[in-house]
């Protein structure tokens, strides 16, 4: 594996799924996280009580635990190319985020002691943090990289160091922000997720212009920690996107999970985060420069994000090596080919519609994105 490709793999430790969702959106993935229904096993609680419980659990932060997460998504747009990294567990290309299932193993002992593992077909990539010892292990390359600076080198703490697989905790924060008067909230207490009894909160937007039918949030019946989030589009019977635990234990992991000694035949290096992924600094600078130009139209479930963007910007977003960039550009070309021309008093552009997300790229250099109908996007485009 080339140095450039390995750097691309390292970039996965911080690339959110929203990067791809921005231009594509999830489509009709079948569920792989089993939910078993049966007789109620938990005390009855109202939706209001559970909302408060979920908010408190999120404020309290991560508890010592270990488990395995599965994220599923399918971006089945017509003409979407089949990439070598797509379909299957843990593809190394960012294009792999558009389809299939991705597994993440987590051990969390505290803010300075955690480990994330991304299994591949015949390999595994691990980020191991144990106080001032931080290692990135890439088994397929036989390479161990010690990251300078200890835990302080991990940007924004362990939750922001997670790989591309978004966690139930991260998604729950976004869902709770939207649970307002424009949402119908219901609750059941008959779910089992990762073998644990769970409450399930169901959030259904009232606004017809939202493409979201409902979001189902499963909370652990004992700790109220989010175990699974499923997002359903109006036009699909199965979740368009879901992420959740297939196994979880809320006890402190054994110290041996955070101890790492490179194998005798491993190539050992010492680098900083910026050495591993120099693109991060450039992206941070661009993000800071762009922040003042980003605005939103509407609120809640029908929020539309508006930012300056062009087709060339879109093709320049792929992190990683040459292969990853080629994959991403091929996907962008396919998306633009499937886009439909639209126009109005605001101007003209191309709209990409999926079952869950719509995006409008205007000829005057704007990108409008939201979990809304294309009509809502064009309406927002007219609001300067």
Secondary structure, 3 states (H helix, E strand, C coil): CCHHHHHHHHHCCCCCCHHHHCCCCCCCCCCCCCCCCCCCCCCCCCHHHHHHHHHHHHHHCCCCEEEEEEEEECCCCCCCCCCCCCCCCCCCCHHHHHCCEEEEEEEEEECCEEEEEEECCCCEEEEEEECCEEEEEEHHHCEEEEECCHHHHCCCCHHHHCCCCCCHHHHHHHHHHHCCCCEEEEEEEEEEECCEEEEEEEEEECCCCECEEEEEEEEECCCCCEEEEEEEECCCCCCCEEEEEEEEECCCCCHHHHCCCCCCCCEEEEECHHHHCCHHHHHHHHHHHHHCCCEEECCHHHCEEEEECCHHHHHCCCCCCHHHHHHHHHHHHHHHHHCEEEEECCEEEEEEECCCCEEEEECCCEEEEECECHHHHHHHHCCC
